[in-house]
């Protein structure tokens, strides 16, 4: 048999998670769904060009749809569990789900944002609003890419909220180095801790340390307001610094953004931008190249 499409994994995963109210490792859910669908060892050996097992990839997308529907969550990296809404849904639907219900779970919640999302590369009049049957292959490719980036962005922000503050600060410095700050990674130093004056890291832009950029990195879920940015500004003044970067896993209030613009020496990076930069510069993220064939018109010019 061929590996079932991701929508066919939705109900098996939903039913299995209902039997594990305390949560379960994702790989256990993969195998339980594969068992429920009758996948053979040969089926499970089928893989994507990336090397990932196809059934695990499709189980992951099925769980993504359950998360968007509000029926499941990932309280920790690699752990899946039903939400209260998911448990109620199971109790209300003890019999096998109808094809209509499965389709609704697979398609009706695509616009639900799991975390502050990465802006789509498509314009408002482009493929995002077109039904599948009128999208060109290029449109579908762009739509799929935007969906994958949204899913990875959500998972990245979940992971960043779970790591220690010290590790998060190191991740931020790794990213800034990938962005071109510092001639070597050793030029970016973590200094966070008690008495840090609101400074979590320092980037030396030259070997003599004559010009530094100061960094504050906060794993917040609530919105960062103007007082926090003013405090960072004061910390910069205490260091006699004229450049600072404030990064957060959440977002900034309009007042915070306006204050940063008014002082012209602070750059703000919110969670959506942070996740996007990590994807673009492959910090904690790997990517694959896809070869798209295109006719070389010059070759056929006689």
FENZINOR-V704608 format. One record per backbone hydrogen bond with DSSP energy under -0.5 kcal/mol. NH is the residue of the N-H (numbers start at 1). CO is the residue of the C=O. If there is no record, write none. Layout:
nh=[NH;NH]
co=[CO;CO]
This chain:
nh=[8;9;10;10;11;12;13;14;15;16;17;18;19;19;20;23;24;26;28;29;30;31;32;33;34;35;36;37;38;39;44;45;46;46;48;51;54;57;58;59;60;61;62;63;64;65;66;67;68;69;70;71;72;73;79;80;81;83;87;88;89;90;91;92;93;93;102;103;104;105;106;107;108;110;112;114;126;129;130;134;135;135;140;141;142;143;144;145;146;147;148;149;150;151;152;153;154;155;156;157;158;159;160;161;162;162;163;168;169;170;171;172;173;174;175;176;177;178;179;180;181;187;188;189;189;191;192;196;199;200;200;201;202;203;204;204;205;205;209;213;214;215;216;218;220;224;228;229;230;231;232;233;234;235;236;237;238;239;239;240;241;244;245;246;247;247;248;249;253;257;258;259;260;261;262;263;264;265;266;267;269;271;274;275;276;277;278;279;280;281;282;283;284;291;292;293;297;299;300;300;301;302]
co=[5;6;6;7;7;8;9;10;11;12;13;14;15;16;17;20;80;78;25;25;26;27;28;29;30;31;32;33;35;34;40;41;42;43;52;48;46;53;54;55;56;57;58;59;60;61;62;63;64;65;67;66;66;81;76;24;73;71;83;84;85;86;87;88;89;90;98;99;100;101;102;103;104;107;109;112;123;126;127;131;131;132;136;137;138;139;140;141;142;143;144;145;146;147;148;149;150;151;152;153;154;155;156;157;158;159;159;164;165;166;167;168;169;170;171;172;173;174;175;177;176;184;185;187;202;200;200;193;196;198;215;215;189;213;187;202;203;211;206;203;243;201;245;247;218;251;225;225;226;227;228;229;230;231;232;233;234;235;236;237;236;265;214;267;216;245;269;218;224;253;254;255;256;257;258;259;260;260;260;244;246;250;270;271;272;273;274;275;276;277;279;278;282;289;290;291;295;296;296;297;298;300]
